[in-house]
């Protein structure tokens, strides 16, 4: 994958009192919303297009390779019926994820490769939904278990609830604005808005602005 660089972005740190999330975060929107992803290999572009036709049934009952099982308690407001199938599908190559629901599990896959990265067990109750465990591919880095929970929480808030939410950056990433912005786009594409080193799971969905 290659990425065309935008003009020099304005990356600003916001203190707790300067944003609705109550965390210190970096506004990366000037970078992530102007980046353009292009496939270095034509096969990548073809695979991305082919995956747009997936209903996600091939992931039903599977877990990520060499997955770590993580117990958690993520709670979201919910009402109404649910139906198995795709919940979010990438429309452009700047969208990095697809999300499916099957058999009480959310499946989070990479839109370019179809790789299953997270499987989350979810229960739908009368007025809320609870994610009680996550099977994660990515736990090898410092704080990997915690980061996996934060990543799933961000994907739910941003892709399924269409909220502008901050995402967590690994502590191994230096506090360098361009480096953080590049990580943010690589992981979350144009859905990345604010990056923080803090725990984002404690931020309620309703505290995050609705995405226009």
Secondary structure, DSSP 8 states (H G I E B T S, - for coil): -EEE--S----EEE-GGGSTTSS-EEE-HHHHTT-EEE-SSHHHHHHHHHHTT--SGGGTT---TT-EEEEEEEEEE--S---SEEEE---STT--EEEEEETTEEEEEETTT--EEEEEEEEE-SSEEEEEEEEES---STTHHHHHHHHHHHHIIIIIS-EE-EEE--TTS-S-HHHHHHHHHHHHGGG--EEESS--TTS-GGGSEE--
